Amino acid sequence: MRTVQETTAAAVPQALGPALASAVRALRAERGDTTAPIAIITPSSVNGTFARRALALATSFLRVVMWTHSELESVLAEEGL
């Protein structure tokens, strides 16, 4: 028999927020620009909302957007028009 570990809703943002904050800092440090725009690709808009909230609970960042794959495709297609 397989058991599923329960996770509370509060536990997910606590783990996700600091991880996202660390990734954003690392990308900006790599670019040498502390205010470089960052796009985070999520599987759905609901996941993007959870990620945005988790990041906001961890710390505040400017110029960080959450996009789905289809939203990214639309933005890239519009730039070429």
TORPA-4810 file (N, C-alpha, C, O; in nm, 3 decimals):
<nodes>
NODE_1_0.083_-0.117_0.000_0.000_0.000_0.000_0.088_0.125_0.000_0.188_0.132_0.071_M
NODE_2_0.049_0.219_-0.079_0.125_0.343_-0.092_0.061_0.451_-0.007_-0.061_0.467_-0.008_R
NODE_3_0.142_0.525_0.068_0.090_0.636_0.148_0.130_0.768_0.086_0.237_0.781_0.026_T
NODE_4_0.046_0.863_0.100_0.071_0.997_0.048_0.098_1.089_0.165_0.020_1.095_0.260_V
NODE_5_0.207_1.160_0.156_0.241_1.252_0.263_0.157_1.378_0.249_0.148_1.436_0.140_Q
NODE_6_0.096_1.421_0.357_0.015_1.541_0.355_0.104_1.664_0.370_0.201_1.664_0.447_E
NODE_7_0.069_1.766_0.296_0.142_1.892_0.304_0.040_2.002_0.327_-0.060_2.011_0.255_T
NODE_8_0.065_2.086_0.424_-0.027_2.196_0.448_0.000_2.307_0.347_0.111_2.319_0.295_T
NODE_9_-0.101_2.386_0.321_-0.087_2.496_0.225_0.018_2.596_0.271_0.087_2.656_0.189_A
NODE_10_0.030_2.615_0.401_0.127_2.711_0.454_0.271_2.664_0.434_0.361_2.747_0.425_A
NODE_11_0.294_2.533_0.427_0.429_2.481_0.413_0.485_2.505_0.273_0.605_2.525_0.257_A
NODE_12_0.401_2.504_0.173_0.449_2.520_0.036_0.508_2.658_0.012_0.621_2.666_-0.037_V
NODE_13_0.438_2.768_0.045_0.499_2.899_0.022_0.627_2.921_0.101_0.717_2.991_0.054_P
NODE_14_0.637_2.864_0.221_0.757_2.884_0.300_0.878_2.823_0.232_0.988_2.878_0.240_Q
NODE_15_0.861_2.711_0.165_0.973_2.648_0.094_0.995_2.712_-0.042_1.109_2.729_-0.085_A
NODE_16_0.888_2.748_-0.110_0.897_2.802_-0.245_0.951_2.944_-0.247_1.035_2.977_-0.331_L
NODE_17_0.904_3.028_-0.158_0.943_3.169_-0.158_1.093_3.191_-0.148_1.150_3.260_-0.232_G
NODE_18_1.159_3.135_-0.046_1.304_3.154_-0.036_1.379_3.095_-0.156_1.481_3.151_-0.198_P
NODE_19_1.331_2.985_-0.211_1.398_2.925_-0.327_1.387_3.018_-0.449_1.484_3.037_-0.521_A
NODE_20_1.269_3.076_-0.471_1.252_3.171_-0.581_1.336_3.296_-0.560_1.399_3.346_-0.653_L
NODE_21_1.337_3.347_-0.437_1.415_3.466_-0.406_1.563_3.442_-0.433_1.632_3.528_-0.488_A
NODE_22_1.612_3.326_-0.394_1.752_3.291_-0.416_1.782_3.281_-0.566_1.887_3.328_-0.611_S
NODE_23_1.691_3.222_-0.642_1.711_3.208_-0.787_1.710_3.345_-0.855_1.791_3.369_-0.944_A
NODE_24_1.621_3.434_-0.814_1.616_3.568_-0.873_1.745_3.643_-0.843_1.803_3.706_-0.932_V
NODE_25_1.789_3.637_-0.719_1.916_3.704_-0.682_2.033_3.650_-0.763_2.117_3.726_-0.811_R
NODE_26_2.039_3.517_-0.779_2.149_3.455_-0.852_2.148_3.497_-0.999_2.254_3.528_-1.055_A
NODE_27_2.032_3.499_-1.061_2.024_3.540_-1.202_2.064_3.686_-1.219_2.135_3.720_-1.314_L
NODE_28_2.020_3.769_-1.129_2.056_3.912_-1.139_2.205_3.933_-1.112_2.267_4.018_-1.176_R
NODE_29_2.262_3.858_-1.020_2.405_3.868_-0.993_2.484_3.822_-1.114_2.587_3.881_-1.149_A
NODE_30_2.437_3.716_-1.179_2.503_3.665_-1.299_2.502_3.769_-1.411_2.598_3.780_-1.486_E
NODE_31_2.394_3.843_-1.422_2.383_3.947_-1.525_2.452_4.076_-1.484_2.478_4.162_-1.568_R
NODE_32_2.482_4.091_-1.355_2.546_4.213_-1.307_2.450_4.331_-1.299_2.493_4.446_-1.301_G
NODE_33_2.322_4.303_-1.289_2.219_4.407_-1.285_2.118_4.370_-1.176_2.044_4.273_-1.190_D
NODE_34_2.117_4.447_-1.068_2.030_4.414_-0.955_1.882_4.439_-0.982_1.797_4.399_-0.903_T
NODE_35_1.851_4.505_-1.093_1.711_4.529_-1.127_1.672_4.469_-1.262_1.573_4.510_-1.322_T
NODE_36_1.749_4.373_-1.309_1.719_4.309_-1.438_1.581_4.243_-1.433_1.544_4.184_-1.332_A
NODE_37_1.505_4.254_-1.543_1.374_4.188_-1.544_1.389_4.037_-1.547_1.476_3.983_-1.615_P
NODE_38_1.304_3.968_-1.471_1.308_3.823_-1.463_1.168_3.769_-1.495_1.069_3.817_-1.440_I
NODE_39_1.162_3.671_-1.583_1.036_3.603_-1.613_1.046_3.460_-1.562_1.142_3.389_-1.592_A
NODE_40_0.948_3.421_-1.484_0.941_3.285_-1.431_0.829_3.214_-1.505_0.715_3.259_-1.503_I
NODE_41_0.861_3.102_-1.569_0.763_3.027_-1.646_0.699_2.923_-1.555_0.768_2.843_-1.491_I
NODE_42_0.565_2.925_-1.549_0.491_2.831_-1.466_0.398_2.748_-1.552_0.361_2.791_-1.662_T
NODE_43_0.358_2.630_-1.506_0.273_2.544_-1.587_0.130_2.596_-1.603_0.062_2.559_-1.699_P
NODE_44_0.084_2.681_-1.512_-0.052_2.736_-1.523_-0.056_2.871_-1.453_0.034_2.905_-1.376_S
NODE_45_-0.161_2.946_-1.479_-0.175_3.076_-1.413_-0.197_3.060_-1.263_-0.156_3.146_-1.185_S
NODE_46_-0.260_2.951_-1.222_-0.278_2.924_-1.079_-0.142_2.903_-1.012_-0.117_2.956_-0.904_V
NODE_47_-0.055_2.826_-1.077_0.080_2.807_-1.023_0.155_2.940_-1.017_0.231_2.965_-0.923_N
NODE_48_0.134_3.024_-1.117_0.197_3.155_-1.118_0.152_3.241_-1.002_0.232_3.313_-0.942_G
NODE_49_0.023_3.233_-0.970_-0.030_3.308_-0.856_0.032_3.259_-0.726_0.071_3.339_-0.641_T
NODE_50_0.040_3.127_-0.709_0.103_3.072_-0.589_0.250_3.113_-0.581_0.299_3.148_-0.473_F
NODE_51_0.320_3.107_-0.693_0.462_3.144_-0.693_0.480_3.292_-0.661_0.570_3.329_-0.585_A
NODE_52_0.395_3.378_-0.718_0.403_3.522_-0.692_0.379_3.551_-0.544_0.451_3.631_-0.483_R
NODE_53_0.279_3.485_-0.486_0.250_3.506_-0.344_0.363_3.455_-0.255_0.399_3.519_-0.157_R
NODE_54_0.417_3.339_-0.290_0.527_3.283_-0.211_0.649_3.374_-0.215_0.715_3.395_-0.113_A
NODE_55_0.679_3.429_-0.332_0.792_3.521_-0.346_0.766_3.647_-0.265_0.857_3.698_-0.200_L
NODE_56_0.644_3.699_-0.269_0.610_3.820_-0.194_0.619_3.797_-0.043_0.657_3.887_0.031_A
NODE_57_0.584_3.678_0.002_0.595_3.648_0.145_0.741_3.636_0.189_0.773_3.665_0.304_L
NODE_58_0.827_3.594_0.098_0.969_3.577_0.131_1.042_3.712_0.131_1.121_3.740_0.221_A
NODE_59_1.016_3.793_0.031_1.082_3.923_0.016_1.014_3.998_-0.097_0.926_3.943_-0.164_T
NODE_60_1.053_4.121_-0.119_0.993_4.196_-0.229_1.093_4.211_-0.343_1.212_4.231_-0.321_S
NODE_61_1.043_4.200_-0.464_1.125_4.216_-0.583_1.052_4.301_-0.684_0.929_4.297_-0.693_F
NODE_62_1.126_4.378_-0.759_1.071_4.453_-0.871_1.103_4.379_-0.999_1.204_4.310_-1.009_L
NODE_63_1.016_4.395_-1.099_1.039_4.344_-1.233_1.052_4.193_-1.240_1.137_4.140_-1.312_R
NODE_64_0.966_4.123_-1.165_0.957_3.977_-1.173_0.815_3.944_-1.218_0.719_3.983_-1.152_V
NODE_65_0.802_3.873_-1.330_0.670_3.835_-1.381_0.659_3.683_-1.387_0.759_3.613_-1.403_V
NODE_66_0.537_3.635_-1.373_0.508_3.492_-1.385_0.428_3.472_-1.513_0.322_3.533_-1.529_M
NODE_67_0.477_3.389_-1.602_0.410_3.363_-1.729_0.390_3.213_-1.746_0.468_3.132_-1.697_W
NODE_68_0.283_3.179_-1.815_0.265_3.041_-1.859_0.337_3.026_-1.992_0.381_3.126_-2.051_T
NODE_69_0.349_2.903_-2.041_0.413_2.881_-2.171_0.340_2.955_-2.282_0.403_3.016_-2.368_H
NODE_70_0.208_2.951_-2.280_0.131_3.016_-2.386_0.145_3.168_-2.379_0.148_3.235_-2.483_S
NODE_71_0.152_3.224_-2.260_0.172_3.368_-2.247_0.310_3.409_-2.301_0.323_3.511_-2.367_E
NODE_72_0.411_3.328_-2.271_0.545_3.356_-2.323_0.547_3.349_-2.476_0.608_3.434_-2.541_L
NODE_73_0.481_3.248_-2.533_0.474_3.236_-2.678_0.408_3.357_-2.740_0.452_3.406_-2.844_E
NODE_74_0.302_3.408_-2.678_0.233_3.526_-2.730_0.323_3.649_-2.728_0.327_3.725_-2.824_S
NODE_75_0.396_3.667_-2.618_0.485_3.782_-2.607_0.596_3.775_-2.712_0.628_3.875_-2.776_V
NODE_76_0.654_3.657_-2.728_0.761_3.641_-2.826_0.708_3.658_-2.969_0.779_3.713_-3.053_L
NODE_77_0.589_3.613_-2.997_0.532_3.629_-3.130_0.501_3.775_-3.161_0.522_3.820_-3.274_A
NODE_78_0.453_3.849_-3.063_0.421_3.990_-3.084_0.547_4.072_-3.112_0.542_4.165_-3.191_E
NODE_79_0.658_4.038_-3.049_0.782_4.112_-3.070_0.830_4.101_-3.214_0.893_4.193_-3.267_E
NODE_80_0.799_3.989_-3.279_0.844_3.969_-3.416_0.753_4.031_-3.520_0.788_4.035_-3.638_G
NODE_81_0.638_4.079_-3.480_0.543_4.136_-3.578_0.579_4.274_-3.621_0.509_4.333_-3.702_L
</nodes>
